Amino acid sequence: MYIIDLTYKKKLSEVDHHIEAHKLFLKKYYTTKNFICSGRKNPRNGGIIIASFTSLDDVNKAIEEDPFFTNDIANYSITEFIPSKYDKDILSIN
């Protein structure tokens, strides 16, 4: 699993200009079951995506589709982790 940490590098007006396209990007990866949860940071200086991909390469390929990436809106930090404890009613890990 991966934590994708976005930090905005542009003003919020520029972020908001691309937010609808970003939401479509998120929807695509929720549909494929790669994204588990996501949301804004508080304060609003970026966002977090919890994701499940088979490789870091796949994570990077997905990020390259994000309008926040293609329009140079955010920096991305990726942390891979292996869950050792989790709620089996919420998360299914093979």
C-alpha positions in Angstrom: 0.0 0.0 0.0 1.0 3.6 -0.5 0.5 7.0 1.0 0.6 9.6 -1.7 1.2 13.0 -0.1 0.5 16.0 -2.3 1.7 19.5 -1.4 0.5 22.4 -3.5 3.1 24.7 -5.0 0.7 27.1 -6.6 -2.0 29.4 -5.2 -5.3 27.9 -4.2 -7.0 29.8 -7.1 -4.8 27.7 -9.5 -5.6 24.6 -7.5 -9.3 25.3 -7.8 -9.0 25.9 -11.5 -8.0 22.2 -11.9 -10.0 20.6 -9.1 -12.8 19.2 -11.3 -10.3 17.4 -13.6 -8.5 16.2 -10.4 -11.8 14.7 -9.1 -12.2 12.8 -12.4 -8.7 11.4 -12.0 -9.6 10.3 -8.5 -12.9 8.7 -9.7 -11.0 6.7 -12.3 -8.8 5.1 -9.6 -11.6 4.6 -7.2 -13.4 2.7 -9.9 -10.4 0.4 -10.4 -10.2 0.0 -6.6 -6.6 1.4 -6.5 -7.6 4.3 -4.3 -8.9 3.6 -0.8 -9.4 7.1 0.6 -8.4 10.6 -0.1 -8.9 14.1 1.1 -7.6 17.6 1.7 -5.0 18.4 4.3 -5.9 20.8 7.1 -4.7 23.5 6.6 -5.5 23.3 2.9 -1.9 23.0 1.5 -2.3 19.7 -0.3 -3.9 16.3 0.0 -3.4 12.7 0.9 -4.4 9.6 -1.1 -4.2 6.1 0.5 -3.7 3.7 -2.4 -3.2 0.0 -3.3 -1.1 -0.7 -6.3 1.1 -3.7 -7.2 4.2 -1.6 -7.6 5.7 1.8 -7.1 6.0 2.0 -10.9 2.2 1.7 -11.1 1.8 4.5 -8.5 4.0 6.8 -10.5 2.2 6.0 -13.8 -1.1 6.9 -12.1 0.3 10.1 -10.7 1.4 11.1 -14.1 -2.2 11.2 -15.2 -3.2 13.6 -12.4 -4.0 17.1 -13.7 -2.3 18.5 -10.6 0.9 16.7 -11.9 0.5 17.6 -15.6 -0.2 21.2 -14.7 2.6 21.4 -12.2 0.2 22.2 -9.3 1.6 19.9 -6.6 4.7 18.0 -5.5 4.2 14.4 -4.6 5.8 12.3 -1.9 5.1 8.5 -1.9 5.5 6.3 1.1 5.1 2.5 0.7 4.0 0.6 3.8 2.9 -3.0 4.6 -0.2 -3.0 6.8 0.3 -5.4 9.7 -3.0 -4.6 11.4 -6.2 -3.5 9.8 -10.0 -3.7 10.1 -10.9 -6.7 7.9 -14.4 -5.2 7.5 -13.0 -2.1 5.9 -9.9 -3.4 4.1 -9.2 -6.6 2.2 -5.6 -7.4 1.7 -4.4 -10.4 -0.1 
